[in-house]
Amino acid sequence: MFNFPTEHKVIIVGLDNAGKTTILYQFLTKEAVHTSPTIGSNVEQITVRKTHFLVWDIGGQESLRASWYSYYGNTEIVILVVDSTDRERLTVTKEELHRMLAHEDLQNAAVLILANKQDMKGSLTAAEISQFLTLDSITTHSWHVQACCALTGEGLPASLDWMKSRVVAN
């Protein structure tokens, strides 16, 4: 008998230019990788101490957001990347988050909010983003907010630890 490792499906979503692809490749290579806007998706396998994640990074341009739902099936963790400097579009991010959480295919998914670009002057803190996105009102999903910087990788190891703890708990 072969014992194949279980793969846990993760989707990375967020508005365009939030840092989704940079975070995906920082998880993978521990280096900042120069990226261009994602049209469609990128998919990579990431292993965290023998736990395997199949991570789908989905384009965030407005025209692509309508198709996010097609990636929801079997998703265990949703990573929402927030540009902590983009105050103008936080309302859109909040609407997208709450629309996603209402989708039946995500009813059992945990949510990791990455407050990216913490290295930038004037960026909102993880607590401010949590408040703005009304995360306290989310009682149907386990969620966690993590401040991070995609370019340096700061905050990302803790994110992976949280993801691992979520799938081990289930």
N, C-alpha and C positions, 0 to 999 in steps of 0.2 A: 504494500500500500504506500502510495506517495502521499505526503502531507503537504499540499500546496498552501503557501501563505494566503491568508485572506487579504483581499485588497479593499480598502475603504475609499469610497468615492467622495471627492471633495470638489466643490466648484468655487472659483474665485470670481467674484463679480464686483462691480463698482462703476462709477462714471468714468468716461474716457479721461486719461491723464492722471488717474489716481495713483498709479504705480503697481498695478496688478501683475503685469508681466515681469517687471523688475523684481518684485517679491518672489514670484515663482522661481526665477532663475537664481535668486539669492538663496532660497531654500535648497536648491539643487547643487549649486556650485560654491556657495558662500562667497560669491564675488558680485560686484555690480556689473551688469551686462548692459551694453547699449541696446535699447529696444526701439521699435517703431510701433505705431498704433496697430493693435491687433484687429484684423478683419477675420471674423470667425472665431477660432479658438486655438490655443496651444494646449498640449496635454503631455504631462511628464509623470514618471513614477518617482516618489520620494519615500525613502525608508528611514524611519525614526526608531532606532533600537529594535529591530525586527518587526516593526509594525509598518505595513506597506500602504501608502496612500497613492491613489491615482488622482492626480490633480488637474482639473480642467480650468484653464484661464480663458474667460470668455470676454470678447470685445465689449466695450462699454459705451460706444458711440450711441447716440439717441436712436438711430435707425436699427441698431442691432439689439437693443434692450428688449424689444418685443419678442425676440426669439429665445430669450434666456430660459423660459419655461421648458423648452425642448431638451434641456440638459438636466432637469430636476430629478428624473427617475433614478431611484436608488441612491440619491445623494445623502450622505451621512453628516457632512459638515459643509456649511456655507461660510466662505470667508468673504466678508464685505470690506473692501479696501476704501477708506475715506481719505481724500486729500484734506488734511487738517488746515490747509491755508485757504481752501476754496469755500468761503462762507456763503457766497452768492448761491451756490448750488446744493447746499446742505438740505434744503427743503426737498429737492428732487431726490436726493439720496434717501431721505426719510420715507418718501412716498414709495420708492422702489423697494426698500427693505420691508415695509409693512405689506405691500402687495405680494412680495415673495412669500412671506411667512403665512399668508392666507391660502397659499396654493396647497392642494391636498398632497401632492408628491413630496412636499417638504415638511409634512406635519411631524415627522420624527427627527428632523435634522437639527443639529446643534449649530449655533451661529457664533462665529468669531469675527468681531469687528476690529480691523486694524486701523488705528489712527496714524496714518502715514505722514511723512514729511515733518516729523517732530524736530528736525534739524533746522527748519526754516523759521526766520523771525516772524513773530505774530501768529504762529500756528496755534490752533485750539488744543487744549489738553484732552487727554482721553476722557476725563470726567465731564468736560464741557461738551464733548461730542456725544457721550452717553446721554447727557441731559437733553441735548438738542434732538437726538433721534428717539427720545422718549423710551429708552430701553427698559426702564423700570415697569412700563406697562406690558412688557412681553412676559407672559406667564406660561405660555404654551411651549416654549423652546428653552433649552439651556443656552445661555449666551455668555460671552466674555469680551471685554474691550481690552485691547493691548496697544499701548503707544509704541510706535516703531519708526524706523528710518530704513527704507528699502535700499538706499545707496550704501549704508554702512553695515546693515544687517542687525542693527541694534533693536532689541525687542523680539526678533524673529525666533530665536531658540526657545524663548518662553512660549511663543505661539504654538510651536510644534509640540512642546510638552503638553500644553493644554489639549491640543487635538488628540494626542496619544491617550491622555487620561480619559477623554470623552469616549473614544471607541473601546477602550479597555472596560470602562464602566458599563457599556452596553453589552 
